[in-house]
């Protein structure tokens, strides 16, 4: 195993170990709560207008499944959080573009 691979492996192990210790103390970072994810996406996109997209119920189910069933490590939670925030940000940006130029929808 190369030096850089050992460094990455050590960092991932340390991150996940720290996350387990925080969970034992009652903390569960990073947050996978819908409000926190939406706030992050809104901050990145500079908009809070989701339009008529019916995302709340499916998103709540997805996040519940990640929290309750996936048994994610701390790195897994970070990865999932980034993925969901990115998808929400893209949705917000698409809605902004559609509102600016309705022809985009066609």
C-alpha positions in Angstrom: 0.0 0.0 0.0 1.4 3.4 -0.9 2.1 6.2 1.6 -0.8 8.3 0.3 -3.2 5.4 0.4 -2.2 4.7 4.1 -2.7 8.4 4.9 -6.2 8.4 3.3 -7.1 5.1 5.1 -5.8 6.6 8.4 -7.8 9.8 7.9 -11.0 7.9 7.1 -10.5 5.6 10.1 -10.0 8.6 12.4 -13.0 10.4 11.0 -15.3 7.4 11.5 -13.9 6.7 15.0 -14.5 10.3 16.0 -18.0 10.0 14.7 -18.7 6.9 16.7 -17.4 8.6 19.8 -19.7 11.6 19.2 -22.7 9.3 18.6 -22.0 7.7 22.0 -22.1 11.1 23.5 -25.5 11.8 21.9 -24.3 13.9 18.9 -25.0 12.7 15.4 -23.2 14.9 13.0 -23.5 15.7 10.2 -27.2 16.4 10.2 -29.5 14.6 7.8 -32.5 16.6 8.8 -34.6 18.0 6.0 -34.6 21.5 7.2 -30.8 21.7 7.6 -30.3 20.2 4.1 -32.7 22.6 2.5 -31.1 25.6 4.3 -27.7 24.5 2.9 -29.0 24.1 -0.6 -30.8 27.4 -0.4 -27.7 29.1 0.8 -25.7 27.7 -2.1 -28.3 28.4 -4.8 -29.2 31.8 -3.5 -32.9 30.9 -3.7 -35.6 29.2 -1.6 -38.2 28.8 -4.4 -38.7 25.1 -5.0 -41.8 25.8 -7.1 -44.4 23.1 -7.3 -42.0 20.2 -7.0 -43.5 17.6 -4.6 -40.3 16.6 -2.9 -41.0 16.7 0.8 -42.6 13.3 1.4 -40.1 11.3 -0.7 -37.1 13.3 0.7 -38.3 12.6 4.3 -38.6 8.9 3.5 -35.1 8.8 1.9 -33.5 10.6 4.9 -35.3 8.4 7.4 -34.0 5.3 5.5 -30.5 6.7 5.6 -30.7 7.5 9.3 -32.5 4.3 10.4 -31.5 1.6 7.9 -28.3 2.4 6.2 -26.0 2.2 9.2 -23.8 4.9 7.7 -20.4 5.7 9.0 -19.5 9.3 9.6 -17.9 9.5 6.2 -21.0 7.9 4.7 -23.2 10.6 6.4 -20.9 13.3 5.0 -21.1 11.8 1.5 -24.9 11.4 1.6 -25.4 14.9 3.0 -23.3 16.4 0.2 -25.2 14.4 -2.4 -28.6 15.4 -1.2 -27.7 19.1 -0.7 -26.2 19.1 -4.3 -29.4 17.6 -5.7 -31.6 20.1 -3.9 -29.3 23.0 -5.0 -29.6 21.8 -8.6 -33.4 21.7 -8.3 -33.5 25.2 -6.9 -31.2 26.5 -9.7 -33.4 24.8 -12.3 -36.5 26.4 -10.8 -34.7 29.8 -10.8 -33.9 29.3 -14.5 -37.5 28.2 -15.3 -38.9 31.2 -13.5 -36.6 33.5 -15.4 -37.3 31.9 -18.8 -40.5 29.8 -19.0 -39.5 28.7 -22.5 -36.9 26.4 -20.8 -39.7 24.1 -19.8 -40.6 23.4 -23.4 
